[in-house]
Amino acid sequence: MSLLVVGLSHRTAPVTVLERAALTGEGPTRLLHDAAATATVSEAALLNTCNRIELYADVDKFHAGVAELSLLLAHHSGVDLEELTAHLYVHYEDRAVHHLFSVACGLDSMVVGEGQILGQLRDALATAQDEHTAGRGLNELFQQALRVGKRAHSETGIDRAGQSLVTFGLERIAAGLGIDAGEIAGKRALVVGAGSMSSLAAATLARAGVADLLIANRTPERAERLAATLGARTVDFAKVPQALADVDLVISCTGSAGAVILAADVAAAVAARAEAAPLAFLDLAMPRDVDHAVHELPGALLIDLESLSQADAALPGAGDVDAVSGIVADEVAAFGAAQRAARIAPTVVALRAMASEVVGAELARLETRLPDLDERSRAEVAQTVRRVVDKLLHAPTVRVKQLAAEPGGASYAEALRELFDLDPGAVHAVSGTPVGPQAQPTSGSLAGGAAR
């Protein structure tokens, strides 16, 4: 497997670019299928969240893969390729694995250590499986990434801040209102949307003890199911503008292509409210759900992803970050060693198959030359020949497996194929993958910067 990652995130692109590049509706599925259909890609998965878009692919050519995936991201996002390239990052092979494992542990999140990314990774894998774009390689990789993320959270205090993007946003809302975070209890709240982020927001508000919780969604059944689990009420999606006047806090994350809460509706709601405190909005959608002009409205407070990206989250201790970084490094090394060892296995199997054929041919030749040899003697000769071959092959095959687990180990498999003149077709039949060396470019920024 030659893993390539091409993507952009809050670390490399401003929110304005992320918003324009955001994939909604059927966009993610179409991009996933187009990526898997390119000539250089055999498997593909897409991690598409509110602050990152990343394509993971098993490729047979590095440079062609980068060019094709970058072009697809530009095409599907609608952002000009030249502009998008300035914000893209590229990781390959071990650096790509390191990036994914870091993402799984929350080290690359806007709120370091948040655990929601594990669910998003799980969803990305499930989608790739459902759409038949992920094969054995990406399945094993993503499953291992999920295990690494769980290990990081169970063995360290990386998530001791206890924050998700929702709780971080609520803290910023509380600060903007001049109240303690605990004072969210007693507020009247409206959640717009019923997807994973909105569901997390609704559950967080319910745990916080809000006085009244309303849920609106374009698909009423989803809103009703979520409301039933939380003891909340539903409101018709079309009546959200009217409902604004009856709440103190709105959290929105719908995945719509455009704003669903307009500045004019907010202004009308503010005018109709009796409370002196501002009407607060937490917009976690990308592209944004709440009209950006709400920032300028008196009587309204808007915290969106752009606001959150400029704020400082309560970070875990440096020791926890270092501990997780150590876990990631160890797991990347172990995963790489296992992958390299797996690559040598077809060559070893092909070598032993060739040896078995030689032994069989020589025993058949012996039988024609010594037809009077009794059965017991024939069996003893056959066992001796096989034992000699096994002993001759034991040391080199064991050693080549050990060497293959080290960086650059693929060269030993190639040497074994050359020394014993193994048929490449036989190795391919065992492995199901082409033989031959792969280029090993380093990861880095498409804009010419250092690897991210």
KOLKE-516614 format. One record per residue: residue in one letter; y, x, z of N, C-alpha, C, O in turn. Coordinates in steps of 0.2 Angstrom, whole numbers, plus 2048, in hexadecimal, padded with zeros to 3 digits. Layout:
REM KOLKE-516614
AYXZYXZYXZYXZ
...
This chain:
REM KOLKE-516614
M7FA804800800800800806804800807809804
S80B8037FB8118077FB8178027FC8197FE7F8
L81980180381D7FC8058257FE803827804805
L8287F980182F7FA7FF8337F48028317EE802
V8397F680583D7F18088447F18058477F7805
V8467EC80284D7EC8008517E680384E7E0803
G8567E780685A7E180A8617E380C8637E880B
L8647DE80F86A7DE81286A7DA8188677D5819
S86F7DC81D86F7D98248767DA82687A7DD823
H8777D782D87D7D783087F7DF8318857E0833
R87A7E383187C7EA83287F7EE82C8827F382D
T87E7EB8268807EE8208857EA81C8887ED817
A8867E481D88A7DF81988E7DB81E88C7D8823
P8957DA81C8997D58208967CE81F8937CC81B
V8987CA8248957C38248977BF81E8947BB81B
T89D7C181B89F7BE81589B7BF80F8997BA80B
V8987C580F8937C780A88C7C380B8897C1807
L88A7C48118847C08138847B981287F7B6810
E88A7B681388A7AF81288A7AD80A8867A8809
R88D7B180688C7B07FF8857B17FC8837AE7F8
A8827B680087B7B87FE8757B48018707B47FF
A8777AF8058727AB80986E7A78048717A47FF
L8687A78068637A380186279C80586079C80B
T86279780286179080485D78C80085B78E7FA
G85A7868038567827FF8507857FC84C788800
E84F7857F68497887F384A78F7F18467937EE
G8507927F28527997F084D79E7F384B7A27EF
P84B79E7F98477A37FC8407A37F983D7A87F7
T83D79D7F783779C7F483779F7ED8327A37EB
R83C79D7E983D7A07E283E7A77E283B7AB7DE
L8427AA7E78427B17E783C7B57E983A7BA7E6
L8387B27ED8317B57EF82D7B57E98297BA7E8
H82C7AF7E58287AF7E082A7B47DA8267B77D7
D8317B47D98337B97D48327C07D68307C47D1
A8327C27DC8317C87DE82A7CA7DD8287CF7DB
A8257C57DF81E7C77DE81C7C77D78177CA7D5
A8207C47D381E7C47CB8207CA7C881F7CB7C2
T8247CE7CB8277D47C78217D97C681C7D97CA
A8227DD7C181D7E27BF81B7E77C48157E97C4
T81F7E97C881E7EE7CD81C7EC7D38197F07D8
V81C7E57D581A7E37DB8137DF7DB8127DB7D7
S80F7E17E08097DD7E18097D87E78057D37E6
E80D7D97EC80E7D57F18157D47F38197D97F2
A8177CF7F681E7CE7F881F7C97FE81B7C47FE
A8247CA8028257C680882D7C68088307CB807
L8307C180B8377C080C8397BF8138367B9815
L83D7C38168407C181D8477BF81C84B7C381A
N8487B881D84E7B581B8517B282184E7AC823
T8567B58258587B282B8607B182A8637B2825
C8637AF82F86A7AE82F86E7B482E8747B482C
N86B7BA83086F7C082F86B7C682C86D7CC82C
R8667C48288637C982485F7C681E85C7C081F
I85E7C981885A7C78138567CE8118597D380F
E8507CE81284C7D48108467D280C8427CE80E
L8457D680783F7D580383A7DB80583C7E1804
Y8347D980682F7DE80882A7DE8028277D8800
A8287E37FF8247E37F981F7E97F98217EF7FB
D8197E87F68147ED7F58167EF7ED8147EB7E9
V8187F57EC81A7F77E58167FD7E38138017E7
D8157FE7DC8128037D98178097D781580E7D5
K81D8077D682280C7D482980B7D982B8057D9
F82B8107DC83180F7E083780D7DD83A8087DE
H8398117D88408107D584080A7D18458067D2
A83B8087CE83B8027CA83A7FC7CF83E7F77CE
G8377FD7D48377F77DA83E7F67DD8407F07DD
V8417FB7DE8487FB7E184C7F77DC8507F27DE
A84C7F97D68507F67D184F7EF7D08537EB7CF
E8487ED7D08477E67CE8487E27D484B7DC7D3
L8477E47DA8487E07E084F7DF7E18527DA7E3
S8537E47E085B7E47E185D7DF7DC8627DB7DE
L85B7DF7D685D7DA7D185C7D37D38607CF7D2
L8567D27D58547CB7D78587C97DD85A7C37DD
L8597CD7E285E7CB7E78657C97E58677C47E7
A8677CD7E086E7CB7DD86D7C47DA8727C07DA
H8687C47D68687BE7D18677B77D686A7B27D4
H8637B87DB8617B27DF8677B07E48687AB7E6
S86B7B57E68707B47EB8777B37E787B7AF7EA
G8777B47E187D7B37DD8837B87DF8887B77DC
V8817BD7E28867C37E38857C87DE87F7CA7DD
D88B7CA7DB88A7CF7D68867D67D88877D87DE
L8827D87D487E7DE7D68817E47D887F7E77DD
E8877E57D588B7EB7D788E7EA7DE88D7EF7E2
E8907E47DF8937E37E688D7E37EB88E7E67F1
L8877E07E98827DF7EE87F7E67F087D7E77F5
T87F7EA7EB87B7F17EC87F7F57F187C7F97F5
A8857F47F28897F87F78877F67FE8887FA803
H8837F07FF8817EE8068797EE8068777ED80C
L8767F080186E7F080286C7F680586F7FC804
Y8667F68088637FC80B85C7FB8088597F6806
V85980180885280280584E80780A85080C80C
H84880480B84380880F83D80880B83B804808
Y83980E80C83380F80882D81280D82F816811
E82781080C82181280F82281281782480D81A
D82281881A822818821829816824829812829
R82E81782083581582383580D82283980A826
A83280A81D83280381D82E8008228307FB825
V82980382482580182A8298018308297FD834
H82C80783183080883783680383783780083D
H83980183283E7FC83283B7F583483E7F2838
L8367F38318337ED8338317EC83A8327E783D
F82E7F183D82C7F18448327F18488327EE84D
S8377F584683E7F484A8417ED84A8437EB84F
V8407EA8448437E384483F7DF8488417DB84C
A8387E08488347DB84C8357DC8548347D7858
C8377E28568397E385D8407E185F8417E2865
G8447DF85A84A7DD85C84F7E385C8557E185E
L84D7E985A8527EE85A8577EE85485D7F1855
D8567EA84F85B7E984A85E7E284A8627E1845
S85E7DF84F8617D88508687D885286A7DD855
M86C7D38508737D38528737D385A8777D685D
V86E7CF85D86D7D08658677D48668617D1865
V8687DA8688627DF86885D7DC86D85F7DA873
G8577DC86B8517DA86F8507D286F84B7D0872
E8537CF86B8527C786B84B7C68688497CA863
G8487C186A8417C08688407BB86383A7BB860
Q8457B88608447B385B8427B685583F7B2850
I8437BC8548427BF84D83A7BF84C8387BF847
L8367BF85282F7BF85182D7B984D8287B9849
G8307B384F82E7AD84C8307AD84582D7AA841
Q8367B08438387B083C8347B58388327B3832
L8317BA83B82C7BE8388267BA8368237BB831
R8247B783B81E7B383B81E7AE83581A7AC831
D8247AB8358267A682F8267A98298237A6824
A8297AF8288297B38228227B481F8207B3819
L81D7B68248177B88228137B182080F7B181B
A8147AC8248117A68228137A381B80F7A0817
T8197A481A81C7A18138197A680E8177A3809
A8187AC80E8157B080980E7AF80880C7AF803
Q80B7AD80E8047AB80D8037A580A7FF7A4805
D8077A080C8077998088087998018067967FD
E80D79E7FF80F79E7F880B7A47F480C7A57EE
H8067A67F88017AB7F58047B17F28027B47ED
T80A7B47F580D7BA7F380B7C07F880D7C57F6
A8087BE7FD8067C48027FE7C58017FB7C0802
G7FC7CB8017F57CC8017F37D08077F77CF80C
R7EE7D48077EB7D780D7F07DC8107F17DC816
G7F47E080B7F97E580E7FE7E28127FF7E4818
L8027DD80F8077DA8138057D68198087D681E
N7FF7D38187FC7CF81E7FB7D48247FD7D282A
E7F87DA8237F77DE8287FD7E182B7FE7E2831
L8027E38268087E682980C7E182D80E7E3833
F80D7DB82B8117D682F80D7D48368107D383B
Q8067D38358037D283B8047D88408057D6846
Q8047DE83E8057E384280C7E484580D7E584B
A8117E28418187E18438187DC84981C7DE84E
L8157D78488157D284D8127D48548157D3859
R80D7D885380A7DB85980E7E085C80F7E0863
V8127E48588167E985B81C7E685F81E7E8864
G81F7E085C8247DD85F8227DA8668267DB86A
K81C7D786681A7D486C8197DA87181A7D9877
R8167E086F8157E587481C7E887781C7E987D
A8217E88728277EA87582A7E687A82D7E887F
H8297DF87982C7DA87E8287DA88482B7D988A
S8217DC88481D7DB88A81D7E288E81D7E2894
E81F7E788B81E7EE88E8257F18908257F6894
T82A7EE88E8317F088F8367EB8918347E5891
G83C7EC8938417E78958467E688F84B7E4891
I8437E78898487E688384B7DF8838517DF881
D8487DA88684B7D488584D7D188C84E7CB88D
R84F7D68918517D48978577D08978597CD89C
A85C7D18928627CE8928607C68918657C2892
G85A7C588E8587BE88E85C7BA88885D7B4889
Q85F7BD8838637BA87F8607B987885C7BD875
S8617B38758607B286E8677B286B86C7B286F
L8677B186586E7B08618717A98648777A9865
V86D7A586687079E8698737A087087979E871
T86F7A38748727A487B8787A987B87D7A887E
F8787AE87687E7B28758847AE8738897AF875
G8837AA86E8887A586B88B7A18718917A0871
L88679E87588979A87A88D79E87F89279B882
E88B7A488188F7A88858967A988289B7A9886
R8977AA87B89D7AB8788A17A48788A77A4879
I89E79F8788A17988788A479787F8AA796880
A8A07998848A279888B8A879D88D8AD79B890
A8A87A388A8AE7A788B8B47A58878B97A588A
G8B37A28828B979F87E8BC7998818C2798881
L8B77958858BA78F8898BC7918908BF78D893
G8BB7988928BE79A8988B979789E8BC7968A3
I8B379689D8AE7948A28A87998A28A779D89E
D8A57988A889E79C8A88997998A48997938A2
A89479D8A288F79A89D88B7948A088979089D
G88B7958A788778F8AB88B7898AA8877838AB
E8917898A98957828A889477E8A28977798A1
I88F78189D88D77D89888A77789A88A772897
A8867778A08837728A388876C8A488E76E8A6
G8877668A288B7618A388F75F89D89375A89C
K88F76489889376289288F75E88D88975D88E
R89275A88988F75688488E75A87D89375D87B
A88875A87B88775F87588475C86F880757870
L88575E86988275C86387F76285F88376785E
V87976185D87676685987576385287275E852
V87776784D87676584687176984387276F842
G86C76684186676983E860769843861768849
A85A76A84085476984484F76F84284976E843
G85177483F84D77A83D84C77E84384D77C849
S84978484284778884884D78A84C84D78A852
M85378C84985978E84D85C78885085E789856
S85C78384D85F77D85085B77A85685D77885B
S85477B85585077985A85077D86085077B866
L85178485F85278886585978786885978786E
A85E78586486478386786477D86C86677D871
A86077886985F77286D85C77387385D770878
A85677787385277887985677C87E85677B884
T85A78187B85F785880864780884865781889
L86777C88086C77788386877388886B77188D
A86277088685E76C88B85D76F89185E76D897
R85B77689185977A89786077B89B86077C8A1
A86577C89786C77D89B86E77789E8737778A2
G86B77189D86D76B8A187376789E8777648A2
V87476789787A76389587975C896873759897
A87F75989787F75289987C74D894878748896
D87D74F88E87B74A88887A74F88287E753880
L87474E87F87275287987074E87386C749874
L87474F86E87374B868871750863872756862
I86C74D85E86975185986A74D852868747852
A86D75184D86E74E84786A75284186B758842
N86774F83D86475383786374F831863748832
R86375282B86374E82585C74A82585C744822
T85774D82785174982885074682F84E74A833
P85174082F85173D83684B73E83A84B73E840
E84573E83783F73F83A83E74583E83C745844
R84174B83B84175183F84675184584475484A
A84B74E84485074D84A84D74984F84E74A855
E84974484D84673F85284074385684074285C
R83D74785283774B85683A75085B838751860
L83F75385984375885D846755863845757869
A84974F86284C74C86784774986C848749872
A84174786A83C74486E83974A873838748879
T83975087183675587583B75787A83975A87F
L84275687984775887E84A75388284F754886
G84874D88084C747884853746881857744885
A85474887B85B74787885B74187485673D873
R86174087186273A86D86473C866866742865
T86373886186473A85A86B73685786C73185A
V86E73985287473684F87373784887073C845
D87473284487473283D87873883A87E73983C
F87573C83587874283387F74082F884744830
A87F73A82C88573882988B73682E89173682C
K88973583488E73483989073A83E893739843
V88E74083C89074684089874684089A748846
P89C74583B8A374583C8A67418428AA743845
Q8A373B8428A57368478A273984E8A6738853
A89D73C84E89A73E85589D74485889D74585E
L8A17478548A474D8568A974B85C8AA74F861
A8AC74685C8B17448618AE7428678B174286D
D8A77418688A473F86E8A074587189D743876
V8A174B86F89E7508728A37568748A8756872
D8A075B8778A47618798A27678768A676C875
L89C76787389976D87089576B86A89176686B
V89576F86589176E85F88E77485D89177985C
I88777485C88477A85988177885287D773852
S88277B84D88077984787C77F84387E785843
C87677D84087378283C86E77E83786877D839
T87177C83186D77882D86A77B827865778824
G86C78182586A78481F86C78181986A782813
S87277D81987577A81487977F81087B784812
A87A77E80987D782805885783806888787804
G88877D80988F77D80B89077A81188B778815
A89677A81389877781A89677081B89776C816
V89476F82189276882289776582789775F828
I89B76982A8A076782F8A776982D8A876F82D
L8AB76482A8B17668278B776682C8B7763831
A8BC76A82A8C276B82E8C57658308C8764835
A8C676182B8C975A82B8C67568308C9752834
D8BF7568308BB7528358BC75483C8BC751841
V8BC75B83D8BD75E8438C475C8468C575B84C
A8C975D8428D075B8448D07548468D475284B
A8CD74F8438CD7488458CA74784B8CC744850
A8C474B84C8C074B8538C474D8598C474A85E
V8C87538578CC75685D8D175185F8D3750865
A8D474E85A8DA74985B8D774385F8DB740863
A8D174185E8CE73B8618CB73C8688CA73886C
R8CB74386A8C87448718CD7448768D3745875
A8CA74287C8CE7418828CF7488868D374988A
E8C974C8858C97528898CE7578868D0758881
A8D175B88B8D576088A8D27678878D576A883
A8CC7688898C876E8878C776D8808C676887D
P8C777387C8C57738758BE7718748BA771878
L8BE76E86E8B776C86B8B47728688B7775864
A8AE77486B8AB77B8698A677A8648A2775864
F8A677F8608A177F85A89D78685A8A078B85B
L89678685A89378C85988F78B85388A787852
D89178F84D88E78E84788A79484688C79A845
L88379384587E79884587B79883E87679B83C
A87E79583987C79483287E79982E88479C82F
M87A79B82887C7A082387A79D81D87379D81C
P87E79A81888579A81988779581E884791820
R88E79682089079282689078B825891788820
D88F78782B88F78082B89677D82C89877882A
V89A7818308A077E8338A678282E8A678882E
D8AA77D82C8AF7808288B378682B8B5785831
H8B478B8288B779182B8BF78F82D8C1792832
A8C278A82A8C878882C8C97868338CE785836
V8C37848368C378183D8C67878428C8785847
H8C578D8408C77928448CF7918468D179384B
E8D278E8418DA78E8418DC7878458E2786846
L8D77838468D977C8498DB77D8508D777F854
P8E077A8528E277A85A8DD77485D8DC76F85A
G8DA7768638D67718668CF7728648CA76E866
A8CD7778608C677985E8C578085F8C978485E
L8BF7828618BC7888628B678985D8B178685E
L8B678E8598B178F8548AE7978558B279B855
I8A87978578A479D85789F79D85289A799852
D89F7A284D89A7A28488977A98488987AD84C
L8937AA84388F7B08428947B68418937BC844
E89A7B583E89F7BA83D8A27BC8448A37C2845
S8A37B78488A67B884F8A07BC8538A27C1857
L89A7BA8528957BD8568947C48548927C9858
S8947C684E8937CD84B8997D184E8987D784E
Q89E7CF8508A47D38528A47D385A8A87D785D
A89F7CF85D89F7CF86489A7D48678957D6863
D89A7D686D8957DB8708907D78748927D3879
A88A7D78728857D48768837D887C8847DE87C
A8817D488187E7D88878787DC8868737D9885
L8787E28858737E688286E7E88888707E988D
P8687E98868637EB88B8657F288C8687F6889
G8627F58928637FC89486180188E85C7FF88B
A86480788E86280C88985B80E88A858810885
G85880E89085181089184D80B88E84780D88B
D84E80588E84A80088B84A801883845800880
V85080288085180387984D809877849809872
D84D80E87B84981587A84281387A83E816876
A84080F87F83980E88083680A87A83180C878
V83A80587883880287283880686C833806867
S83D80A86B83D80F865837813865834815860
G83581586B82E81986C82881686A824818866
I82880F86C82280B86A82280A86281D80B85F
V82880985F82880885882680F85482280E850
A82881485782681B85481F81C85481C81E84F
D81C81A85A81581B85B81181685680C818853
E81381085681080B85281080D84B80B80C847
V81680F84881781184181281784080F81783A
A81181C84480D82184380681F84380282183E
A80481B8477FD8188477FB8148417F681483E
F80081083F7FF80B8397FF8108337FA80F82F
G80381583280381982D7FC81D82C7F981E827
A7FA81F8327F38238327EE81F8307E982182C
A7EE8188327E88148317E88128297E3812826
Q7EF8118267EF81081F7ED81681B7E9815816
R7EF81C81D7ED8228197E582381A7E2825815
A7E28218207DB8228207D781D81C7D281E819
A7DA81781C7D78128187D78148107D381280C
R7DC81780E7DD8198077D781E8057D581E7FF
I7D582280A7D08278087C98248087C4826805
A7C881E80B7C181B80C7BE81A8057B881B805
P7C28178007BE8157FA7BC81C7F77B781C7F3
T7C08217F77BD8287F47B782A7F87B282C7F4
V7B782A7FF7B182C8027AB8278007A582A7FF
V7AC8218007A781C7FE7A481E7F779E81E7F5
A7A981F7F27A78217EB7A38287EB79E8287E7
L7A582C7EF7A18337F079A8327F27968357EF
R79982E7F779382D7FA78E8297F578882A7F4
A7928247F178E8207EC78C8257E67868247E4
M79082A7E478E82F7DF7888337E27838347DE
A7898357E87838397EB77D8357EB7778387EA
S77D82F7ED77782B7ED77482A7E676E82A7E5
E7788297E17768297DA77282F7D876D82F7D5
V7758357DA77283C7D876B83C7DC76683E7D9
V76B83A7E276583B7E67608367E275A8387E1
G7628307E175D82C7DD75A82E7D775482D7D5
A75F8317D375D8347CC75883A7CD75383A7CA
E75983E7D27558447D374E8427D67498457D4
L74E83D7DA74883A7DD7438377D773D8387D7
A7478337D37438307CD7418367C873B8357C6
R74583B7C77438417C373C8447C67388467C3
L73D8457CD7378487D17318447D072B8477CF
E73183E7D072B8397CF72883A7C872283A7C8
T72C83B7C372983C7BD7268437BC7218447B8
R7298487C072684F7BF7208507C471C8547C2
L72084C7C971A84D7CE7178467CF7188437D5
P7148437CA71183C7CB70C83B7D070A8367D2
D7088417D17038407D67058417DD7018417E2
L70B8427DE70E8437E570C83C7E970E8377E7
D70983D7EF7078377F370D8347F67138377F6
E70D82D7F87128297FA71682D80071C82D801
R71282F80571483280B71983880A71E83980C
S71683C80571A8428037208417FF725844800
R72083C7FB7268397F772B8377FC7318387FB
A72983380172E83180673183680A73783680B
E72D83B80C73084181073584580B73A84780E
V73384680573884980173E846800744848800
A73E83F7FF74483B7FE74883B80474E83C804
Q74583B80A74983B81074C842811752842814
T74984780F74B84E81075284F80C75785180E
V75184C80575684D80175D84980376284C803
R75B84380576183F80876484280E76A84280F
R76084581276384881876784E81776C84F81A
V76585281276985881076F85680D77585880E
V76F85080977684E80677A84B80B78084D80B
D77884781077C84581577F84A81978584A81B
K77B85081B77E85581F78385981B78885B81E
L78285A81478785D81078E85981079385C810
L78D85381079384E80F79684D81579C84B815
H79384D81B79584B82179C84E8237A184B824
A79C8558237A28598267A88578217AD856824
P7A785881A7AD8578167B08508167B684F816
T7AB84B8177AE8448177B184281E7B683F81E
V7AE8458237B284482A7B884782A7BD84482C
R7B984D8277BF8518287C484E8237CA84E825
V7C284C81D7C78498197CA84281B7D084181A
K7C683F81F7C98398227CE83B8287D3837828
Q7CD84082B7D18428307D884582D7DD84382F
L7D78498287DD84B8247E18468217E7846820
A7DD84181E7E183B81B7E583781F7EA83481D
A7E48378267E883482B7EF83782C7F383482F
E7EF83D82A7F684182A7FA83F8247F883E81F
P80184082580684082080384481A80284A81B
G80484281480284580E7FA84580D7F7849809
G7F68418117EF8418117EC83F80A7E6840809
A7F083B8067ED8398007EB83F7FB7E783E7F7
S7EE8457FC7ED84A7F87E584C7F97E284F7F4
Y7E384B7FF7DC84D8017D78497FD7D284B7FB
A7D98427FD7D483E7F97D48407F17CF83F7EE
E7DA8427EF7DB8447E87D684A7E77D384B7E2
A7D784F7EB7D38557EB7CC8537EB7C88567E7
L7C984F7EF7C284D7EF7C084A7E97BB84B7E6
R7C48467E67C38437DF7C28487DA7BD8487D6
E7C684D7DA7C68527D57C08577D67BD8587D1
L7BF8597DC7B985D7DE7B385B7DC7AE85E7D9
F7B28547DD7AB8517DC7AB84D7D57A684A7D4
D7B184D7D27B184A7CB7B08437CC7AC8407C8
L7B383F7D17B18387D27B48347CC7BA8357CA
D7B182F7CA7B482A7C57B98267C87B88237CD
P7C08277C67C58237C97C381B7C97C58177CD
G7BF8197C47BE8127C47B98107C97B980A7CC
A7B58157CC7B08137D17B48127D87B380E7DC
V7BA8177D97BE8167DE7C28107DE7C280C7E3
H7C480E7D97C88087D87C48027D97C67FD7DC
A7BE8027D77B97FC7D97B87FB7E07B77F67E2
V7B88017E47B78007EB7BD7FE7EE7BD7FA7F3
S7C38017EC7CA7FF7F07CD7F97ED7D17F67F1
G7CC7F87E77D07F27E47D87F47E27DC7F07E1
T7D97FB7E37E07FD7E27E08037DE7DA8077DE
P7E58057DA7E580B7D57E48117D97E78117DF
V7E18167D77E181D7DA7E78217D77EA81F7D2
G7E98277DA7EE82B7D87F482B7DD7F58277E1
P7F78317DC7FD8327E180282D7E080482B7DA
Q80682C7E580C8277E581282C7E78128307EB
A81882A7E381E82E7E582082C7EC81E8267EE
Q8238307F082582F7F782C8307F882F8347FB
P83182C7F583882C7F683A82B7FD836827800
T83F82D7FF84182B806845825805848823800
S84682280B84A81C80B85181D80C85382380E
G85681880A85D81A80B86181480885E80F806
S86781480886B80F80686C8107FE86D8157FC
L86D80A7FB86E80A7F487580C7F287680F7ED
A87980C7F788080E7F68818167F78868197F6
G87B8197F987B8207F987C82380087C829801
G87B81E80587C82080C87582380F87082380B
A87582481586F82681986B82081A86D81A819
A86482181B85F81C81C86281882286481B827
R86181182286380D82785C80B82B85D807830
